[in-house]
Amino acid sequence: MKTISILIPCFNEQENVIAISRAIEEEIQKNLPQYDYEIIFIDNDSQDNTRPLIRELCKQNPKIKAIFNARNFGQFNSPYYGILQTIGDCTIPICADFQDPVEMIPKFVHEWENGAKIVAAVKSESDENKLVRFLRTCYYKLIKKISPVEQIEHFTGFGLYDRTFVEVLRNLKDPTPFMRGIVAELGYKKVILKYRQAKRRAGKTHNNWYSLFDAAMLSFTSYTKAGLRIATFFGIIVSTICFLIVLFYLGYKIIYWDNFNAGMTPLIIGVFLLGGLQLFFIGFIGEYIMSINDRIKNRPLVIEEERINF
């Protein structure tokens, strides 16, 4: 009998953990009774009642397991680490807030049994904020154009991964993993399934503009050279323009010596222009350096505080 591993990352999801575990159990028992399963909660140091509820679920069903992180290790490390702890023939990560529909699980398994090693779920429609949706779309279009790796638009990591691909992830040893990019870069025999993303069933989202920016920068620095190339090209272009302006003013001053009175305006404009460009690109290059720094530190993905039912 094949085993399906369901991974549920959570942080302050006391309103949802019981409901999502029940929904997944019912879905598997109803539509996939020929499969064994495990449900793994990986909790990123929740500060509400999430952990006691998960403990109770683990007592009631030995197929439900839990990993409690010693602290919050971020939105990327914790789910990735959880995937590495699964033992099933395939692994399906799913959000605790019901934005990832559990009804997709049988569809994933069907494609998997037909030979797919990765089934990636993409959001063809979404009930999220229209502005956020628009900005996400612009981001995906941009990263798709400038990255040598064919990125998957509106893919958040929700999907199915065969055990052979999970083994690939185990051997990566990437201390700052960006799952969406890794799937796009290293994934093989991929199948794309579309779904409509619903609103959260309950609770408040923990994503904010900073976390979205963090995700965007991790993607840029991991899968594109565009930032550094743009900085180089801008530097060349601006330096050339400034040099030509200098030659123009020098020539103009020589020819019209008596009537030339440009004042300090060109100098002030030039200083502010160059200063602004330098600050922008120093910050952009700093993102690359910060990404390199995180990788060479070789820190563990997470530190566990407790395991249940393993």
C-alpha positions as CSV (number, residue, x, y, z in Angstrom):
1,M,0.0,0.0,0.0
2,K,1.4,3.4,-1.0
3,T,1.6,6.2,1.5
4,I,0.7,9.8,1.0
5,S,2.4,12.4,3.2
6,I,0.4,15.6,3.8
7,L,2.5,18.5,5.2
8,I,0.7,21.4,7.0
9,P,2.9,24.3,7.9
10,C,1.3,26.5,10.6
11,F,1.8,29.6,12.7
12,N,-1.0,30.8,15.0
13,E,-3.7,28.7,13.3
14,Q,-5.8,27.7,16.3
15,E,-9.0,28.3,14.3
16,N,-8.0,26.0,11.5
17,V,-5.8,23.1,12.6
18,I,-8.6,20.8,13.7
19,A,-10.8,21.6,10.7
20,I,-8.0,21.1,8.1
21,S,-6.9,17.7,9.6
22,R,-10.5,16.5,9.6
23,A,-11.1,17.6,6.1
24,I,-7.9,15.9,4.8
25,E,-8.8,12.7,6.6
26,E,-12.3,12.7,5.2
27,E,-11.0,13.4,1.7
28,I,-8.5,10.5,1.8
29,Q,-10.9,8.0,3.3
30,K,-13.6,8.9,0.8
31,N,-11.7,9.3,-2.4
32,L,-8.4,7.5,-1.8
33,P,-9.2,4.6,0.5
34,Q,-6.5,2.4,-1.1
35,Y,-3.7,4.6,0.2
36,D,-2.2,4.9,3.7
37,Y,-1.4,8.4,4.8
38,E,0.4,10.6,7.4
39,I,-0.4,14.1,8.3
40,I,2.5,16.2,9.6
41,F,2.0,19.6,11.2
42,I,5.2,21.7,11.4
43,D,4.5,24.6,13.8
44,N,6.7,27.7,13.5
45,D,6.5,28.7,17.2
46,S,2.9,29.6,17.4
47,Q,1.9,31.9,20.3
48,D,-1.8,31.0,20.5
49,N,-3.5,27.6,21.3
50,T,-2.3,25.9,18.1
51,R,0.2,23.5,19.8
52,P,-2.1,22.1,22.4
53,L,-4.7,21.5,19.7
54,I,-2.1,19.7,17.6
55,R,-1.1,17.6,20.6
56,E,-4.7,16.5,21.1
57,L,-5.0,15.6,17.4
58,C,-1.8,13.5,17.7
59,K,-3.2,11.6,20.7
60,Q,-6.4,10.8,18.8
61,N,-4.7,9.6,15.6
62,P,-1.2,8.1,15.5
63,K,-1.0,8.9,11.8
64,I,-1.0,12.6,12.7
65,K,2.5,13.8,13.6
66,A,3.9,17.1,14.7
67,I,7.2,19.0,14.6
68,F,7.4,22.0,16.9
69,N,10.2,24.5,16.0
70,A,12.2,26.1,18.8
71,R,11.4,29.5,17.3
72,N,10.0,31.1,14.1
73,F,12.3,30.2,11.2
74,G,10.5,32.0,8.5
75,Q,8.0,31.2,5.7
76,F,10.5,29.3,3.5
77,N,12.7,27.3,5.8
78,S,10.0,25.6,7.9
79,P,7.8,24.2,5.1
80,Y,10.9,23.0,3.2
81,Y,12.3,21.3,6.3
82,G,8.9,19.7,6.9
83,I,8.9,18.2,3.4
84,L,12.3,16.6,4.1
85,Q,10.8,14.8,7.2
86,T,8.1,13.0,5.3
87,I,8.3,9.3,4.6
88,G,5.5,8.8,2.0
89,D,5.7,7.8,-1.6
90,C,4.6,11.3,-2.4
91,T,4.3,14.5,-0.4
92,I,1.6,17.2,-0.6
93,P,2.2,20.5,1.3
94,I,-1.0,22.3,2.0
95,C,-1.8,25.5,3.9
96,A,-3.7,25.3,7.2
97,D,-6.1,28.1,6.3
98,F,-8.0,26.3,3.5
99,Q,-6.8,28.6,0.8
100,D,-5.3,25.5,-0.8
101,P,-8.4,23.3,-1.4
102,V,-8.2,19.7,-0.1
103,E,-10.4,18.6,-3.0
104,M,-7.2,18.9,-5.2
105,I,-5.5,16.0,-3.4
106,P,-7.2,13.2,-5.4
107,K,-6.5,15.1,-8.6
108,F,-2.8,15.3,-7.7
109,V,-2.6,11.6,-6.9
110,H,-4.3,10.8,-10.2
111,E,-1.7,12.7,-12.2
112,W,1.0,11.2,-10.0
113,E,-0.2,7.6,-10.8
114,N,-0.1,8.6,-14.5
115,G,3.6,9.2,-14.3
116,A,4.0,12.8,-13.1
117,K,6.8,13.4,-10.6
118,I,5.7,16.9,-9.7
119,V,2.1,18.2,-9.8
120,A,2.2,22.0,-9.5
121,A,-1.0,23.8,-8.6
122,V,-1.3,27.3,-10.0
123,K,-3.9,29.9,-9.0
124,S,-5.9,30.7,-12.2
125,E,-8.3,32.7,-10.0
126,S,-8.2,34.1,-6.5
127,D,-10.4,35.8,-4.0
128,E,-7.4,37.7,-2.6
129,N,-7.1,41.5,-2.7
130,K,-7.2,42.7,-6.3
131,L,-4.2,45.0,-5.9
132,V,-2.1,42.1,-4.4
133,R,-3.2,39.8,-7.2
134,F,-2.2,42.4,-9.8
135,L,1.2,43.0,-8.2
136,R,1.8,39.3,-8.0
137,T,1.0,38.9,-11.7
138,C,3.4,41.8,-12.6
139,Y,6.1,40.2,-10.5
140,Y,5.7,36.8,-12.1
141,K,5.7,38.3,-15.6
142,L,8.9,40.2,-14.8
143,I,10.8,37.3,-13.2
144,K,9.8,35.0,-16.0
145,K,11.3,37.4,-18.6
146,I,14.6,38.1,-16.8
147,S,15.3,34.7,-15.3
148,P,17.0,31.9,-17.3
149,V,14.9,29.5,-15.3
150,E,11.3,29.1,-16.6
151,Q,9.3,30.2,-13.6
152,I,5.8,28.9,-12.9
153,E,3.3,31.7,-12.6
154,H,1.1,31.9,-9.5
155,F,2.7,28.8,-8.0
156,T,3.1,28.9,-4.3
157,G,4.4,25.4,-3.6
158,F,1.0,23.8,-3.3
159,G,1.1,20.5,-5.2
160,L,2.5,17.0,-5.1
161,Y,6.1,15.9,-5.0
162,D,7.2,12.3,-5.7
163,R,9.6,10.7,-3.2
164,T,12.4,10.8,-5.8
165,F,12.1,14.6,-6.0
166,V,12.0,14.8,-2.2
167,E,15.3,13.0,-2.2
168,V,16.7,15.6,-4.6
169,L,15.6,18.3,-2.1
170,R,17.3,16.4,0.8
171,N,20.6,16.4,-1.1
172,L,20.5,20.2,-2.0
173,K,21.6,21.4,1.5
174,D,20.4,24.9,0.7
175,P,20.1,27.0,3.9
176,T,17.8,29.6,2.2
177,P,15.5,27.4,0.0
178,F,13.0,29.1,-2.3
179,M,10.7,26.1,-3.1
180,R,9.0,27.8,-6.1
181,G,12.3,28.5,-7.8
182,I,13.7,25.0,-7.0
183,V,10.7,23.3,-8.5
184,A,11.0,25.4,-11.6
185,E,14.7,24.8,-11.9
186,L,15.1,21.2,-10.9
187,G,11.6,19.7,-11.3
188,Y,11.0,17.1,-14.0
189,K,7.9,15.4,-15.4
190,K,5.8,18.3,-14.2
191,V,2.1,18.6,-14.6
192,I,0.3,21.9,-14.1
193,L,-3.2,21.9,-12.5
194,K,-5.2,25.1,-12.1
195,Y,-7.4,26.0,-9.1
196,R,-9.3,28.9,-7.6
197,Q,-7.8,30.2,-4.4
198,A,-10.4,30.9,-1.7
199,K,-10.2,33.3,1.1
200,R,-8.9,32.2,4.5
201,R,-11.5,30.1,6.4
202,A,-10.6,31.8,9.7
203,G,-7.9,33.7,11.4
204,K,-5.7,36.5,10.0
205,T,-3.0,36.2,7.4
206,H,0.6,36.4,8.5
207,N,1.9,37.7,5.2
208,N,2.5,41.4,4.9
209,W,4.3,43.7,2.4
210,Y,7.6,43.0,4.0
211,S,7.3,39.2,3.7
212,L,6.1,39.6,0.1
213,F,9.1,41.8,-0.6
214,D,11.4,39.3,1.1
215,A,10.0,36.5,-1.2
216,A,10.5,38.7,-4.3
217,M,14.1,39.6,-3.4
218,L,15.0,35.9,-2.6
219,S,13.7,35.0,-6.1
220,F,15.6,37.8,-7.8
221,T,18.9,37.1,-6.1
222,S,18.6,33.3,-6.4
223,Y,17.4,33.0,-10.0
224,T,18.4,36.1,-11.9
225,K,21.5,38.1,-12.8
226,A,19.4,40.9,-14.0
227,G,19.9,43.2,-10.9
228,L,23.7,43.1,-11.3
229,R,23.5,43.5,-15.1
230,I,21.1,46.4,-14.8
231,A,23.4,48.1,-12.3
232,T,26.4,47.6,-14.7
233,F,24.5,48.9,-17.8
234,F,23.0,51.9,-15.9
235,G,26.5,52.8,-14.6
236,I,27.9,52.7,-18.1
237,I,25.0,54.7,-19.6
238,V,24.9,57.4,-16.8
239,S,28.7,57.7,-16.9
240,T,28.6,58.2,-20.6
241,I,25.9,60.8,-20.4
242,C,27.7,62.7,-17.7
243,F,30.9,62.6,-19.7
244,L,29.1,63.9,-22.8
245,I,27.5,66.7,-20.7
246,V,30.9,67.7,-19.4
247,L,32.3,67.8,-22.9
248,F,29.3,69.9,-24.0
249,Y,29.6,72.5,-21.3
250,L,33.4,72.6,-21.7
251,G,33.1,73.3,-25.4
252,Y,30.2,75.7,-24.9
253,K,32.3,77.6,-22.4
254,I,35.3,77.8,-24.7
255,I,33.3,79.1,-27.6
256,Y,31.0,81.5,-25.7
257,W,33.3,82.4,-22.9
258,D,31.9,85.9,-22.2
259,N,28.2,84.9,-22.4
260,F,28.4,81.5,-20.6
261,N,26.8,81.5,-17.1
262,A,25.2,78.1,-16.4
263,G,25.7,78.5,-12.6
264,M,25.6,75.6,-10.2
265,T,22.4,74.0,-11.6
266,P,23.9,71.3,-13.9
267,L,26.3,70.3,-11.1
268,I,23.6,70.0,-8.5
269,I,21.4,68.0,-10.8
270,G,24.2,65.7,-11.7
271,V,25.2,65.1,-8.1
272,F,21.7,64.2,-7.0
273,L,21.1,62.0,-10.1
274,L,24.3,60.0,-9.5
275,G,23.8,59.9,-5.7
276,G,20.3,58.5,-6.2
277,L,21.4,55.9,-8.7
278,Q,24.3,54.8,-6.5
279,L,22.1,54.4,-3.4
280,F,19.5,52.4,-5.4
281,F,22.1,50.0,-6.8
282,I,24.1,49.7,-3.7
283,G,21.0,48.5,-2.0
284,F,20.2,46.1,-4.8
285,I,23.7,44.7,-4.9
286,G,23.4,44.4,-1.1
287,E,20.5,42.0,-1.5
288,Y,22.7,39.7,-3.5
289,I,25.5,39.9,-0.9
290,M,23.0,39.2,1.9
291,S,21.8,36.2,0.0
292,I,25.4,34.9,-0.4
293,N,26.0,35.6,3.3
294,D,23.0,33.5,4.4
295,R,24.2,30.6,2.2
296,I,27.8,30.5,3.3
297,K,26.8,30.6,7.0
298,N,25.4,27.1,6.5
299,R,23.0,27.3,9.4
300,P,20.4,24.6,10.0
301,L,17.0,25.1,8.3
302,V,15.2,24.9,11.7
303,I,15.9,23.8,15.2
304,E,13.3,21.4,16.6
305,E,11.9,21.7,20.1
306,E,9.7,18.6,20.0
307,R,8.5,15.7,17.8
308,I,5.3,13.7,18.3
309,N,4.3,10.3,16.8
310,F,7.5,9.9,14.8
